[in-house]
Amino acid sequence: MAYDPNWKPKFNPWAIALTVTLATFMEVLDTSIANVALPHIAGSLGASQDEATWVLTSYLVSSAVVLPISGWLSDRFGRKRFYLTCVALFTLCSLLCGIAPTLPFLIVARILQGAGGGGLAPSEQAILADTFPVEKRGQAFALYGMAVVVAPAIGPTLGGWITDNYNWHWIFFINLPVGLLSLWLSSRMVEDPPALVARREAARGARVDFAGLALVASGVGCLEFMLDKGQEKDWFSSQLIVGFAIAAAVLLVVFIFWEWNHEDPIVDLKLLKNRNFGTAVFLQLILGMVLFGSTVLIPQYLQTLLGYTAERAGMALSPAGFVMMFMMLVAGRLVGKFDPRILVCIGYAATAAGLYNLTRLSLDTSFATVTTWRMLQVIGLPLVFIPISTLNYVGVPTNKMNQISSLSNFARNLGGSAGTALLTTFLARTAQTHQLQLAENTGAGSYGYTHYIATVAAIARSHGQSAMQATQIAVGYAYQNMIRQATMLSYKNAFFILSVSIACLMPLPFIMRLPTKAAKPSPEQMGH
């Protein structure tokens, strides 16, 4: 079956876009809800907080393993069939997670759920890229991006409300109606383009690269485990982390050499030689670091230093999600009318300025101020996300659409894991440094310190404490304040580093080529 450049889907492209966006919303929402419910899950199943984190880690590792190979699986078994399998697996495992009687049962269900969830995003982006012409892709990716943004924005608040008013089982049960609806609509509307059908037929009987499959699955699994558990285990002072780091490095280096020379690779690494795609993968990696990193840092700051509950922290972040939703629509419109590289540059400048603004956070910052600053911090991200998602596919053969979407999603998720791990470590280490620096000002010769101790001790004595007890209370308060200030300074440093890192990326989009309007596919791009 030859590739037909005039092929169009049977259903309205926007109906297809809405259909595949449903599953994205379900998967991203589930991830952010589970974070909030973790203490409830631990208490209900008689597990420690440390053991319960495997509910998150198992999902992330499983999802990370599937991401880079999802393009190959789509080509091999058919994109529609693979996508429906992922939706069905995610929905079924949501039911299993909801009825889990023990922690091991829940972890196994989460591993299988992650395998389904990991294949959703790459398949959906490839479906959108095939369904819409080049000039409309920006708007299509804007709709998809809205789901990616809104779900984590409302997730913590919704998760807190469900666990407070019902129980944690319902955070998984709410996936069932959405999953079943997505499955029914996708089976009716989504279809594989003729070129994809032809490639699947041609691939029948071809040998499977089992060695590449084993190398990428084990290598990515070890890397994800190392990033997720590194800070908790004190990184390379732990033999377990050292072992996983060495295993990840060896397996991934062997995987790169193996796949580069393989005639039918599981992951087509030679696509990175394409100027647009190679640059886009790097930008997606950094985007993942900033997006996931800042989404972790701000609620942590609010809960650790300002004493917010998880639900109230979620409420502080939620308005930013709706700002991003609006900006996704704006960015989708602008991509077809302006140079997308300029939009990415503006987006990076706005994001860098927003992150730098967060270095003004203090221990007295109000709820309204935090909410406003978070809204300003995310306003430029859609101007990065949408154009990069569009430029991703420029100059890439159509028969590689599935590989492109799986690799770019993998880069963003890997960036998110690495960014979160590095920032968590950075916060812990710099907080210790700041604590030592602040402690230098707590000697007997410091007027500020002695005045503080005398004031607090006088208040304690006025409430009936003895002189010795009052002094001990004052020293305790001073120590707690010092720790809070040291932690606050480490957050300020983290936001500053993120800001500078993003500002340095501003020239890079101009390496990428612009898409040619209504370009007819070349023989190579036709996939024969």
Secondary structure as UniProt FT lines:
FT   TURN            5..6
FT   HELIX           13..44
FT   TURN            45..46
FT   HELIX           49..52
FT   HELIX           54..77
FT   HELIX           79..98
FT   HELIX           103..118
FT   HELIX           120..131
FT   HELIX           134..136
FT   HELIX           137..165
FT   TURN            168..169
FT   HELIX           170..173
FT   HELIX           175..189
FT   HELIX           194..203
FT   TURN            204..205
FT   HELIX           210..229
FT   TURN            230..234
FT   HELIX           235..237
FT   HELIX           239..260
FT   HELIX           269..273
FT   HELIX           275..304
FT   HELIX           310..335
FT   TURN            336..337
FT   HELIX           340..357
FT   HELIX           358..360
FT   TURN            363..364
FT   HELIX           367..378
FT   TURN            379..380
FT   HELIX           381..391
FT   TURN            392..395
FT   HELIX           398..400
FT   HELIX           401..439
FT   TURN            440..441
FT   TURN            444..445
FT   HELIX           447..462
FT   TURN            463..464
FT   HELIX           467..503
FT   TURN            504..507
FT   HELIX           508..511
FT   TURN            517..518
FT   TURN            523..527
//
